[in-house]
Amino acid sequence: MSKPRRRLVRKLAGRSSRKVPVWQRITPPQVFIGSFAVLIVLGGVGFRLIPGLFVDQIPSWTDCFFTSTSAVCVTGLTVFDVATQMTFAGEAFLLLQIQLGGLGMLTFASLIIMALGRRLSLRHEETSIVASETSSHIDRRRLTRDIVRFTFLFEALGAILLYAVWVPRLGWKGAAWPAVFHSVSAFCNAGFSTFTHNLVGFYDSAFTLFVVMLLITAGGVGFLTHEELYLKWRAFREKRAFRVSLQSRIVLITSLLLIVAGTVGHAVFEWNRTLSGLTAWQKIWNSAFMSVTPRTAGFNTIDYAAAGDSSNLLTMLLMTIGGSPGSTAGGIKTTSFALIGLLAISRLRAQETTNVLSRSIPEETTDRAVGLFAIAAGIMVAGVFGLTITEDYAGRPYGLMERMFEAVSAFNTVGLSTGITSTLSDPGRWVTILLMFFGRVGPLTLAAALTRSRSKSDNFRYAYEEVIVG
């Protein structure tokens, strides 16, 4: 071998043996989880150490991290009264965490990169929350910009409408900050409120309930659906064809059906219970609000501790379903719920494929939906067991329904409660923190991991053997 050739071989061998930097070995799901974990830690430390955020006594480290997790994971569970214990600066810091958690730090990172004139790398596109096999016809750069545009547009419109309707009650100055805070909290599906009793005081304001429901629904249908509806509207104006994806159609149809079914169910269960004493129209509006807010905003106009078990069970079902993919909402998502239902119908009809709206769903997709539901159900059951153990040990007199409600609400990042959050023991609060964190990043990360292409080692199977079922 010649001397130049030996030199080239040694050079190539040295490159191949060189270690890959640690940051290049981090997977996209790890980046996603890490971004939320860092934001939660910074928020918890900020609540504890930044002066002027609380009126009197600064909460404990556990309560600070609980509040930070609830804000970043846009849950809305609180262990203290935001209205009386936090200053304006504290509420502003809380709102900042809600906004960052709702949009996702990675979306903001992508926007900053594009603002600097740099192209999104494949790695940034892979970790983006809007990356999806169903959105291949949409430009990712434009979609990332539109996410922020749509967000601020909806939040600004909501703040203006809430300000207009709250001025007679709160005054010209007093209505400004609550309108902004509740608009952001509603669109991000957070459920935090600057009022001591949340929105119970506005049960008789149909316009308030309508605006909040509109913001919750807009934030829960998903940014991809926003983009496709916008492109559909542009195509209609330009008199050209544009096909809305199957995912967006499933999202819209399923969301509408859930709202209607939830409204009817809550009206039937609570008409003569928590809604007694209201007019018929007020009962209908509040029933609709009770149908929308569990998916997954957390605002309330009634006392869920006084609601019937049937109504609370319906609420837990709606909380588990949650919003839609690529949205600010939690839950297993409307698409997973729809696919599981369609899969069951197709099997009852002895059909080999799952069909909907003149399309066939790939078997791998329905398998992911079933797997996601199974794992989510397992985590919620584990959360109920955790709260049962911690609160029994602490001597808390909570019933099983209250603990189930709290665990389901925490994991699906809803924020509704039967009133036990502020009296949970410290171990119970840490169980709730873990549920909120896993509920926010777990299903999304799992879905991303299951979507990855199979490796060569997976392209084999063992011999089949039957197992009796039932």
Secondary structure, DSSP 8 states (H G I E B T S, - for coil): --HHHHHHHHHHHHHHHS---HHHH--HHHHHHHHHHHHHHHHHHHHHHSTTSBSSS---HHHHHHHHHHHHTT----SS-HHHHB-HHHHHHHHHHHHHHHH-HHHHHHHHHHHTT----HHHHHH-TT--GGGTTS-HHHHHHHHHHHHHHHHHHHHHHHHHHHHHHH-TTTTHHHHHHHHHHHHTT----SSTTTTGGGTT-HHHHHHHHHHHHHHHS-HHHHHHHHHHHHHHHTT------HHHHHHHHHHHHHHHHHHHHHHHHHTTTTTTTS-HHHHHHHHHHHHHTTTTT---SS-TTTS-HHHHHHHHHHHHH---TTSS--SS-HHHHHHHHHHHHHHHTT-SSEEETTEEE-HHHHHHHHHHHHHHHHHHHHHHHHHHHHHHHTT----HHHHHHHHHHHHTT----SS-GGG--HHHHHHHHHHHHHHHHHHHHHHHHHHS---GGGS-----------
